[in-house]
Amino acid sequence: MLQLMVLYPQPADVQQFETEYVKHLAFLDEKTGIATTVKPYTVTKFLPSPQGAAAFYQLFAMPFESPEALEAAMSSAGMQEVAADANRISSGGAPTILIGHTQ
């Protein structure tokens, strides 16, 4: 199983990011149909630690059954539009994209 992970840096304006992120998830559904029945992804908001604020504000993670499924999703026109939108709403800098293998 593979995980697509998108790490969003601390936003310049948290309230604006939150408002835009709700729209972004709806856009994901609209453009890809991925979340039409069950949301196959998780969103984790990071909390401050004793060392202070986390470097990242939030993590979006979505599993894929195979490298081929991930590649098909990532290369689709709809997902390309969603990726551009993720960059647009990330006011604290570009999001970091990671792909990992879960065991």
N, C-alpha and C positions, 0 to 999 in steps of 0.2 A: 504494500500500500504506500502510495506517495502522498505527501502533503504539500499543497501550495500555501505559502505563508506570506502575508503582506504586513509588514511592520510600519506603522505610521508614527512619525516623530511627534513630539509635543507640538500641538497646533498653536499658532499665533493667537487665535481666538477660539477657545474651547466651545463656546455656545454656537458659534458659526459652523465649526467643524461638525458638531453633533447634529445640527439641522441639516447640513449638506450630506452627512453620512446616511441618514435615514433615506434621503432621496437617492443616494448612490446605491444602496441595497435594492431599492425598487427598480432602479435602472439595470442592475445586474439581472434581476428576474426578467425584466422586459426584454433585454437584449439577448439573453441566453436561454431563458426558460428553465434554468437550473433549479430555482427554488419554488417552482410552481405548486408543489404539494407539500414537501417536507424540506425544511432548510437543511441542506447538507453541509453547512459550515458552522463554525463557532466564531464568536467575537469575544476577545478577552481584553478588558481594560486593565492597565497596570496601575498599581497603587504606589505611593511613596514608600520607601524603605528607610531604615535608620540612616542610610547614607544620603537620603534626599529623594528628589523626584527621579523617576525612571527616565532613561534615555528615550524610551518610546512610550507613546500614549496608549496605543492599542494594537492588537494583533488580530488579523483575519486569517483563519485557517480552514482549508477545504480539502477533503481527501479525494484521491483519484485511484481507481483500481489498478491502473497500469501506466507506464510511460506513454503509451499510445493514446490513452484516454486524455491524459494531461496535455499532450501535444495537440490533439484535435481541438480541445477546448481553448487552449492558449492561442492557437493560430486562427480561430474563427473571427470573422469580422465583428461580431457582437462583443466578444471578449476584448478585442483590440480597442473598441469604443469604451468599454468599462475600464480598461487600464488607463486610458487617457483621462477619464473622469476621475479616477483615483489620484492621479497626479494633480489634477485641477483643484480638488478639495483639500489636498494635503498642504496646508498653509505654513507648516513648520519645516518644509523641505520635502524633497521627493521621498515617497515610501520606499522601503527596502523590500525587495522580493527574494524569497528563499524557497527552495524546493528541498524537501527532506524525505527520507525513507523511514517509515515507522516500523517498529519491530514488535 
